[in-house]
């Protein structure tokens, strides 16, 4: 079985969904499991809905729900000529459920409510796409990941129970695989043992594809993107980018960890464990070769890669009593960052200071500083950048740092990282 993953950009409107259909028709005689994201900016809109729900802002809540419903109805209207199609009933039912949530008591845990609301984007897109490819003549079946991927109760970032998920997925496919070539399901979502919906973390649909591939012993995974494959730099910031035509799992993990946005960081490891090759290809040019990610690492060093993370905040922490930043102090600092779900992009310590770099748009700075006080004193710089150069040399370092102030510099054998402004 092949596993395909289509992200939000590849299913953003009716024309995009028709393109997905044309790609799937190429594989109509092969078993393919398709993982899809929510359409376009639906996830962002559902997050807005949640904000209004938690604030009990009825007017804006209903308005946002209605606009999202209209968005999906309009797309369905371009795909299906029969206005009595069950697609329209399905869409109406989902949004009726969403509206009814406003009248029900809210859970104490915000993360729980997040998962129940935001997960609906993938449910909608997958159902619409499945009904569309059925009309194209494919033998397709809709799978509900809320019954297949088992996680713990860590809402918004569920941890997968691999053994249980594998059993559920294999059992579900076993009943249909003789009659069906195409299966369409949702990325990003799973469920607890109690049957409550969970999500796997923002941008977790790539990870879902890896989970399904691992559990089905898939022959390969293809992630369909709006870029030719994995590039050595973001074309939004760099000219003359180069395609990384073949790299190792290890290299892909390193690039994803450092912030390359093409692949979700958790995606690679399950595939590596079973040596399932991963292809990153363009849904605009599906015949193009794209990038192959597999075990061999002979090509990894041939092209330097550049990763830039903008809007960073550099926080330098020191003990209020001028004592050393020892193991006890570090443990207390890490506990604060962990309990507040703040990801550290880079860290560096000396005897008296511990510096961390975090995403400016994912941290409430005043709240964090208040939690660090009074035990620690903090200084910070906002609006700095983190530049990572994989397989660097003197010329690439000069190219990336010329005319900039370097606040922190770190180098290993393969990677150089700079905090600059």
C-alpha positions in Angstrom: 0.0 0.0 0.0 1.1 3.5 -0.8 0.3 6.4 1.6 -0.3 9.9 0.2 -0.7 13.1 2.2 -2.2 16.2 0.8 -1.9 19.4 2.9 -4.2 22.4 3.2 -2.8 24.2 0.1 -3.4 21.2 -2.1 -7.1 21.0 -1.0 -7.8 24.7 -0.6 -10.6 25.0 -3.1 -12.6 23.1 -5.7 -9.9 23.4 -8.4 -7.3 22.0 -6.0 -9.6 19.1 -5.0 -10.1 18.3 -8.7 -6.3 18.2 -9.1 -6.1 15.8 -6.2 -8.7 13.6 -8.0 -6.6 13.6 -11.2 -3.5 12.5 -9.2 -5.4 9.7 -7.5 -6.8 8.5 -10.9 -3.2 7.7 -11.9 -3.1 5.1 -9.1 -6.6 3.7 -9.4 -5.4 0.1 -9.7 -3.1 0.3 -6.7 -4.1 0.4 -3.0 -3.6 3.9 -1.7 -4.4 5.4 1.7 -4.8 9.2 1.5 -4.4 11.5 4.4 -5.7 15.0 4.0 -5.5 18.3 6.0 -8.3 20.8 6.5 -9.0 23.0 3.5 -7.0 26.2 3.2 -7.1 28.3 6.3 -10.0 26.3 7.9 -7.8 25.4 11.0 -7.1 29.1 11.7 -10.8 29.9 11.4 -11.8 27.0 13.7 -9.2 28.4 16.2 -11.1 31.7 16.0 -14.3 29.9 16.7 -12.7 28.4 19.8 -11.6 31.8 21.0 -15.1 33.2 20.7 -16.6 30.1 22.3 -14.3 30.4 25.3 -15.1 34.1 25.6 -18.8 33.3 25.2 -19.0 35.9 22.4 -22.1 34.5 20.7 -22.3 37.0 17.9 -18.8 36.5 16.6 -19.0 32.8 17.2 -22.1 32.3 15.1 -20.8 34.6 12.4 -17.5 32.7 12.1 -19.2 29.3 12.1 -21.6 30.5 9.4 -18.8 31.9 7.2 -16.9 28.6 7.5 -20.1 26.6 6.6 -20.6 28.9 3.5 -17.0 28.3 2.5 -17.4 24.5 2.5 -20.8 24.6 0.9 -19.5 26.8 -1.9 -16.6 24.3 -2.6 -19.1 21.4 -2.5 -21.4 23.3 -4.9 -18.6 23.4 -7.5 -17.8 19.7 -7.1 -21.3 18.2 -6.9 -24.2 19.1 -9.2 -26.8 17.2 -7.2 -27.8 19.7 -4.5 -29.4 16.8 -2.6 -26.1 15.0 -2.3 -25.3 13.7 1.2 -22.2 15.9 1.2 -24.4 18.9 1.8 -26.3 17.2 4.7 -22.9 16.1 6.2 -21.6 19.7 6.1 -24.8 21.1 7.6 -24.7 18.4 10.4 -21.2 19.3 11.3 -21.9 23.0 11.6 -25.1 22.4 13.4 -23.1 20.5 16.0 -20.6 23.3 16.1 -23.3 25.9 16.7 -25.0 23.8 19.4 -21.7 23.7 21.4 -22.3 27.3 22.4 -25.3 26.2 24.5 -23.4 23.4 26.3 -21.2 23.6 29.3 -17.5 24.1 28.5 -14.9 21.6 29.7 -12.5 22.9 32.3 -9.5 22.0 30.1 -9.1 24.4 27.2 -7.0 21.8 25.3 -9.9 19.4 25.4 -12.2 21.9 23.8 -9.6 22.8 21.2 -9.4 19.2 20.0 -13.2 18.8 19.7 -13.6 22.0 17.7 -10.4 22.3 15.5 -10.4 18.6 14.5 -13.6 19.2 12.5 -11.7 20.8 9.6 -10.1 17.5 8.6 -13.4 15.6 9.1 -15.1 17.9 6.6 -12.3 18.0 4.0 -11.8 14.2 4.0 -15.5 13.5 3.6 -15.9 16.0 0.7 -12.9 14.6 -1.1 -14.0 11.0 -0.6 -17.4 11.7 -2.1 -15.8 13.6 -5.0 -13.4 10.7 -5.9 -16.3 8.3 -5.7 -18.0 10.4 -8.4 -14.8 10.1 -10.5 -15.3 6.3 -10.5 -12.7 5.3 -7.9 -13.6 2.6 -5.4 -13.0 4.8 -2.4 -13.9 4.5 1.3 -13.9 7.1 4.1 -12.0 6.2 7.2 -12.5 8.0 10.5 -9.1 8.6 12.2 -11.1 9.3 15.4 -11.7 5.6 15.6 -8.3 4.4 14.3 -5.3 6.4 15.8 -5.3 5.8 19.6 -3.6 8.3 21.8 -3.3 9.2 25.4 -5.3 12.0 27.0 -2.7 14.7 26.3 -5.0 17.0 24.3 -3.5 19.1 21.6 -0.5 16.9 21.4 -1.6 13.3 21.8 1.0 10.6 22.2 0.3 7.6 20.0 -0.4 4.2 21.3 1.3 2.4 18.5 0.3 -1.2 19.3 -3.4 -0.3 19.7 -3.4 2.0 16.7 -1.9 -0.7 14.5 -4.5 -3.3 15.6 -7.4 -0.8 15.0 -6.1 0.2 11.5 -5.3 -3.3 10.4 -8.7 -4.6 11.6 -10.6 -1.8 9.8 -8.7 -2.2 6.5 -9.1 -6.0 6.6 -12.8 -5.7 6.1 -12.5 -3.5 2.9 -9.2 -4.1 1.2 -10.7 -6.7 -1.2 -13.3 -4.3 -2.5 -11.6 -0.9 -2.2 -8.4 0.5 -3.7 -8.6 4.0 -2.2 -9.0 5.0 1.4 -9.3 8.6 2.5 -8.8 9.7 6.1 -7.9 12.7 8.2 -4.5 13.9 9.3 -3.8 15.6 12.6 -6.4 13.7 14.7 -6.9 10.6 16.8 -8.9 9.5 19.9 -8.5 8.5 23.5 -9.6 5.1 25.0 -12.7 6.9 26.1 -13.5 7.9 22.5 -12.7 11.6 22.8 -11.1 13.3 19.9 -7.4 14.4 20.2 -5.0 16.2 17.9 -1.4 15.4 17.3 0.0 18.9 17.4 -0.1 21.8 14.9 0.8 20.6 11.3 0.5 17.0 12.5 -1.0 15.7 9.3 2.4 14.6 8.0 2.8 12.6 11.2 -0.5 11.0 10.6 0.7 9.8 7.2 3.7 8.3 8.9 1.5 6.6 11.5 -0.7 5.0 8.9 2.4 3.9 6.9 4.0 2.4 9.9 0.9 0.5 11.0 0.2 -0.9 7.5 3.8 -1.6 6.5 3.3 0.7 3.5 5.7 0.5 0.5 6.2 4.2 0.4 4.8 7.6 1.6 4.4 10.7 -0.7 3.8 14.1 0.7 2.3 16.3 -2.0 3.4 20.0 -1.7 3.3 23.2 -3.6 7.1 23.1 -4.0 9.2 20.8 -6.2 10.4 18.9 -3.1 12.7 19.6 -0.2 14.8 22.7 -1.1 18.0 23.8 0.5 16.4 27.1 1.6 13.0 28.7 1.7 12.3 30.3 -1.7 10.4 33.1 0.1 13.7 34.4 1.4 16.3 33.0 -0.9 17.0 33.1 -4.6 18.4 30.3 -6.7 17.4 27.5 -4.2 18.4 24.0 -5.0 16.5 20.8 -4.9 17.7 18.1 -2.4 17.0 15.2 -4.7 18.1 12.5 -2.3 18.8 12.7 1.4 18.9 10.3 4.3 16.4 10.0 7.1 19.0 11.3 9.5 19.5 14.5 7.4 15.8 15.0 7.1 15.3 14.7 10.8 18.1 17.2 11.4 16.7 19.7 8.9 13.2 19.3 10.4 14.5 19.7 13.9 16.3 22.9 13.0 13.1 24.4 11.5 12.8 23.4 7.9 9.1 23.7 7.2 8.5 21.1 4.5 8.2 18.1 6.8 6.8 17.8 10.3 9.7 16.8 12.7 7.9 13.7 14.1 7.2 12.3 10.6 10.6 10.8 9.8 11.3 8.4 12.7 8.4 5.9 12.2 9.4 5.6 8.5 13.0 5.2 9.3 12.2 2.4 11.8 10.7 0.3 9.0 12.8 1.8 6.2 9.8 3.1 4.3 10.9 5.6 1.7 9.4 9.1 1.8 8.9 11.2 -1.3 8.2 14.9 -1.3 6.6 15.9 -4.6 4.8 18.8 -6.2 1.1 18.4 -6.7 1.5 21.1 -9.4 3.9 18.9 -11.4 3.2 15.4 -10.2 5.5 13.9 -12.9 8.6 15.8 -11.5 11.0 13.6 -9.5 10.9 15.6 -6.2 12.9 14.5 -3.2 13.6 11.0 -2.0 14.3 10.4 1.7 15.7 7.0 2.6 18.5 5.3 4.5 21.6 6.1 2.4 23.4 9.3 3.4 26.0 9.6 0.6 24.5 12.8 -0.8 23.7 14.6 2.4 26.8 16.8 2.4 26.8 17.8 -1.3 24.5 20.9 -0.9 24.5 23.3 2.1 21.1 24.0 3.5 19.9 27.3 5.0 17.1 27.7 7.6 16.0 31.1 8.9 13.6 31.5 11.8 12.5 35.1 12.1 10.7 36.9 14.9 12.7 35.2 17.7 13.1 36.3 21.3 16.5 35.9 23.0 16.1 35.6 26.8 19.1 35.7 29.0 18.4 34.3 32.5 20.6 34.8 35.6 20.2 34.0 39.3 18.8 36.9 41.3 21.4 36.3 44.0 24.3 36.1 41.4 24.9 32.4 42.2 25.9 30.0 39.5 23.5 28.6 36.9 23.9 25.0 38.2 21.8 21.9 37.7 19.2 22.9 40.3 18.7 26.3 38.6 18.5 24.7 35.2 15.9 22.2 36.4 13.7 25.0 37.7 14.0 26.9 34.5 13.2 23.9 32.3 10.2 23.1 34.5 8.8 26.6 33.8 9.3 26.2 30.1 7.9 22.7 30.0 4.7 23.4 32.0 4.0 26.5 29.8 4.6 24.5 26.6 7.3 26.9 25.4 9.6 25.3 22.8 13.3 26.3 23.0 14.9 26.7 19.6 18.5 27.2 20.9 20.1 27.4 24.3 23.5 28.3 25.7 24.8 28.6 29.2 27.8 30.0 31.1 28.6 30.1 34.8 26.2 33.0 35.5 23.8 33.1 32.5 21.5 30.8 30.6 20.2 32.0 27.3 17.3 30.6 25.3 15.8 31.5 22.0 12.0 31.1 21.5 9.4 31.9 18.8 8.1 35.4 19.4 4.6 34.6 18.3 4.3 31.5 20.5 5.3 33.0 23.9 3.5 35.5 26.1 6.7 37.3 27.3 5.2 39.1 30.3 3.7 35.9 31.7 6.9 33.9 31.2 9.1 36.6 32.9 6.6 36.8 35.8 7.0 33.0 36.3 10.8 33.3 36.3 10.7 36.1 38.9 11.8 36.5 41.7 14.3 33.6 41.5 15.8 34.8 38.3 16.6 38.1 36.6 15.9 38.3 32.8 17.1 40.4 29.9 15.7 39.9 26.4 16.1 41.0 22.8 13.0 40.8 20.6 12.9 40.6 16.8 16.2 38.7 16.3 16.7 35.8 13.8 18.1 32.3 14.1 20.1 31.2 11.1 21.1 27.6 10.7 23.6 26.4 8.0 23.8 22.7 7.5 27.1 21.6 5.9 28.6 25.0 6.2 31.8 26.5 5.0 33.5 29.9 5.4 31.8 31.3 2.3 28.2 30.3 3.5 28.8 31.8 7.0 30.0 35.1 5.5 27.1 35.1 3.1 24.5 34.8 6.0 26.1 37.0 8.6 27.7 39.8 6.6 26.6 43.2 8.1 24.7 41.7 11.0 25.5 41.6 14.7 26.1 38.1 16.0 24.6 37.6 19.5 25.3 33.9 19.8 27.3 31.5 17.6 27.4 27.7 17.8 29.2 25.3 15.6 29.4 21.5 15.3 31.1 19.4 12.6 28.1 19.7 10.3 26.0 22.6 11.5 26.6 26.3 12.3 23.9 28.3 14.1 23.8 32.1 14.6 21.5 34.4 16.5 21.7 37.7 14.6 20.1 41.1 14.4 
